[in-house]
Structure formats: structure tokens, C-alpha cells
């Protein structure tokens, strides 16, 4: 949200509810509360992530990760070169990632949108996504609508 967009969003309900100023004021307070929650939540996404390699742990910039994929009890983070394990569930990891940058395409896969190269229709409403590092991933039909709103209008 930017300030002008926020002002416009506030003006719409005020114009809609002409009659009751008390009710309008309460709705504006609720809008402000929601705006502040969203604004503070935006800064809470991970920028680096702790990964494991052999017997040591180190931090990797989240921007360098092409995609995450479930791997047994772990999640594998895939970079251009190399894979590292994270001791976290997919659902928990997804909640810590910026949805403007990362999107779940399958129950076991989350991709970084900036590294998607192309999408190819496959079978039964599914697609194959080719990442910029050459990896091919399946976009299941259960997650198709989620990516459709972000990337494409005619999936």
C-alpha cells in the first residue's frame, strides 16, 4: 500500500456510508488497524535462512533460492548450484516467505517467482514450470488458481 492508495481506499467506505458518522469512523479505524497489521507483517518475512550442510549450518540469502522442495522430514532449498537442507515443514516455511516473491505450486514445492523461465501445459489441468536453472517442476491443478492471479490471466 502507498499513501495515495490508502487514502482512496478510505474514501470509498466514507462515501458509501453517508448517514452515520459514528459507524464511518469505526470502519475507518478498522481499516487503519488492518493497514498497520499488513504494513508490520510485510517486514516480518525472512531475508536469510539457516541451512545445513554436512555437520555445519550457515545462512543463505533467500533471494538466491530458486525453489524449496519437500525431502522426507526436511525441506531442500535449491540454488543455481547446490541444494541445502532445512529442518522445517513446508507449511511453516511458506508462512515465513514473502508471497509476492514465493508461491506454492504443489504440496511439496514452493518456487521463487523471479526464477521461473516458462510454463508448459501438461495433462489434466497441470503445468510444468521450467526454472532458469533448467529444473522442471509440476504445477498441480490444486495450486493453479493461486499462480494464475499472480502470473497469467489465461491458464
Order of alpha helices (4+ residues) and beta strands (2+ residues): alpha-alpha-beta-beta-beta-beta-beta-alpha-beta-beta-beta-beta-beta-alpha
